[in-house]
Amino acid sequence: MKLLYSPTSPYSAKARMAAKYLGLDVESVTTSTEEAPEMLTGNNPLGKIPVLIREDAPSVYDSRAIMQYFNRMTKNGLYPRNPEKRTDAEVFEALCDGITDCLLAIVYERRMRPTELVHQPWIDRQWTKVTRGLDHIEANLPKTNKNLHGGHFALAALIGYLGLRFPGQWEKGRPKLRNWTKKFEKFFPAHADMVPQAPK
């Protein structure tokens, strides 16, 4: 299998980390969404990443769909078997992804519009969602041990993206979140090599 990804993409990072954790044979292929190569658009008409290309089967796209596919491949290797615990993990993943959505909306607003057209009230609204979400996570961090789930990888990707695009803007008053990565790395040492990072 091949996973089309971008080094800066938090959703790509989440899927790549999960594949690594599960020991799946997945080749990561750096892909530019701006250039929209045929390998990308031919496997995801939206032209978004990540995309999982399978042999003799349709591609899988959207990070959460990929995560669920990985879970089925490994017979519940990525989410708890207990229904309530699984729901908790999936909701937590959705929260982390939702915060990441808001961060991306801010980045795109600043990057894609001319400076004079940047709509600060929109940015402020997104940042309010980010801070509210991060405060909720700070107060409700899931247990982190050797049995990692999709929510853990979503959180690792989120914190990685915050570090990449918003350093020094989110850490104050959130010591648990600030230090969580160190604990996570004890159970997933490959983390540092797979978090969102600027292209080299």
C-alpha positions in Angstrom: 0.0 0.0 0.0 1.0 3.6 -0.5 0.0 6.6 1.6 0.1 9.9 -0.2 1.0 12.6 2.3 2.6 16.0 2.9 5.2 16.6 5.6 3.3 19.5 7.0 -0.1 17.8 7.1 -1.4 16.9 10.5 -3.9 14.4 9.1 -1.1 12.7 7.1 1.0 12.5 10.3 -1.9 10.9 12.2 -2.4 8.2 9.5 1.4 7.6 9.1 1.9 7.2 12.9 -1.0 4.8 13.1 0.4 2.6 10.3 3.8 2.6 12.0 2.3 1.7 15.3 0.3 -1.2 13.8 3.3 -2.5 11.9 1.6 -2.2 8.5 3.6 -2.3 5.3 2.7 1.2 4.0 5.0 3.3 1.8 4.8 7.0 2.4 4.8 9.0 -0.8 5.4 12.8 -0.6 2.7 14.5 -2.6 1.9 18.2 -3.4 -1.8 19.1 -3.3 -0.9 22.4 -5.1 0.5 20.5 -8.1 -2.4 18.1 -8.0 -0.6 15.1 -9.7 -2.7 12.4 -11.4 -1.7 9.9 -8.7 -3.5 12.2 -6.2 -6.5 13.4 -8.1 -7.0 10.0 -9.7 -7.3 8.4 -6.3 -9.2 11.2 -4.5 -11.3 13.5 -6.7 -11.1 16.1 -3.9 -7.3 16.3 -4.4 -6.8 16.2 -0.6 -4.3 14.1 1.5 -3.8 11.7 3.0 -4.9 9.0 0.5 -4.3 5.3 1.0 -3.7 3.5 -2.4 -4.4 -0.2 -2.2 -3.6 -2.9 -4.7 -6.6 -4.2 -6.6 -9.0 -2.2 -4.5 -10.4 1.4 -4.5 -8.3 4.0 -2.6 -9.3 5.2 0.9 -9.3 8.9 1.7 -10.0 11.1 4.6 -7.8 10.4 7.6 -10.6 9.0 9.8 -11.7 6.6 7.0 -8.1 5.5 6.7 -7.8 5.0 10.5 -11.0 2.9 10.5 -9.6 0.8 7.6 -6.4 0.2 9.5 -8.5 -0.9 12.5 -10.4 -3.4 10.5 -7.2 -4.7 8.8 -5.7 -5.4 12.3 -8.9 -6.7 13.9 -9.4 -3.8 16.3 -5.7 -3.0 16.7 -6.4 0.8 16.7 -9.6 1.3 18.8 -10.9 -0.3 22.0 -13.2 -3.3 21.6 -15.4 -2.1 24.4 -18.2 -0.1 22.7 -18.2 2.8 25.2 -14.4 3.0 25.3 -14.3 2.9 21.5 -16.9 5.7 21.3 -14.8 7.8 23.8 -11.7 7.2 21.6 -13.6 8.2 18.4 -15.1 11.3 20.0 -11.7 12.4 21.3 -10.2 11.9 17.8 -13.0 14.0 16.3 -12.3 16.7 18.9 -8.6 16.8 18.0 -9.3 16.8 14.3 -11.8 19.6 14.8 -9.3 21.8 16.6 -6.9 21.0 13.7 -9.5 22.1 11.2 -9.7 25.5 13.0 -6.0 25.9 12.9 -5.9 25.1 9.2 -8.7 27.6 8.6 -6.5 30.3 10.3 -3.4 29.4 8.3 -5.3 29.4 5.0 -7.0 32.7 5.8 -3.7 34.4 6.4 -1.9 32.7 3.5 -4.4 32.7 0.7 -5.8 36.2 1.0 -4.1 39.5 0.4 -3.2 41.1 3.7 -5.8 43.9 3.4 -8.5 41.2 2.9 -7.7 39.0 5.8 -10.8 38.8 8.0 -9.6 39.0 11.6 -13.0 38.3 13.1 -13.0 35.0 11.3 -9.5 34.2 12.7 -10.6 35.2 16.2 -13.7 32.9 16.0 -11.5 30.0 15.0 -9.0 30.7 17.7 -11.8 30.8 20.3 -12.7 27.3 19.2 -9.1 26.2 19.4 -8.6 27.5 23.0 -11.9 26.1 24.2 -11.0 22.7 22.7 -7.4 22.7 24.1 -8.7 23.7 27.6 -11.2 20.8 27.4 -8.4 18.4 26.5 -6.1 19.7 29.2 -8.9 18.9 31.7 -9.8 15.5 30.2 -6.6 13.9 28.8 -7.1 10.2 28.1 -4.9 7.6 29.7 -1.8 7.1 27.7 -0.1 3.7 27.9 1.1 1.0 25.5 -2.5 0.5 24.2 -2.7 3.6 22.0 -5.8 4.4 19.9 -6.8 6.7 17.1 -7.4 9.6 19.5 -3.8 9.5 20.8 -2.4 9.8 17.3 -4.8 12.6 16.5 -3.6 14.5 19.6 0.0 13.9 18.7 -0.6 15.3 15.2 -2.5 18.3 16.6 0.3 19.2 19.1 2.8 18.7 16.3 0.9 21.1 14.1 0.6 23.7 16.9 4.4 23.4 17.4 4.9 24.0 13.7 2.5 26.8 13.0 1.7 28.3 16.4 4.7 28.0 18.6 4.5 29.9 21.9 0.8 30.7 21.4 -0.9 27.8 23.1 1.2 26.4 25.8 0.5 28.8 28.7 -1.8 27.4 31.3 -1.7 23.9 29.8 1.1 22.0 31.5 -0.4 18.6 30.9 -0.7 19.1 27.1 2.7 20.8 27.0 4.3 17.7 28.6 2.1 15.0 27.0 4.3 14.4 24.0 7.2 13.1 26.3 4.9 10.5 27.7 3.5 9.6 24.3 7.0 9.0 23.0 7.7 6.4 25.6 5.2 4.2 23.9 5.7 5.5 20.3 9.4 6.4 19.9 9.0 7.1 16.1 6.9 10.2 17.0 9.6 12.8 16.4 10.2 11.7 12.9 6.6 11.7 11.9 5.0 14.9 13.3 4.1 17.7 11.0 7.2 19.5 9.9 8.3 22.0 7.3 9.6 20.4 4.1 13.4 20.1 4.0 
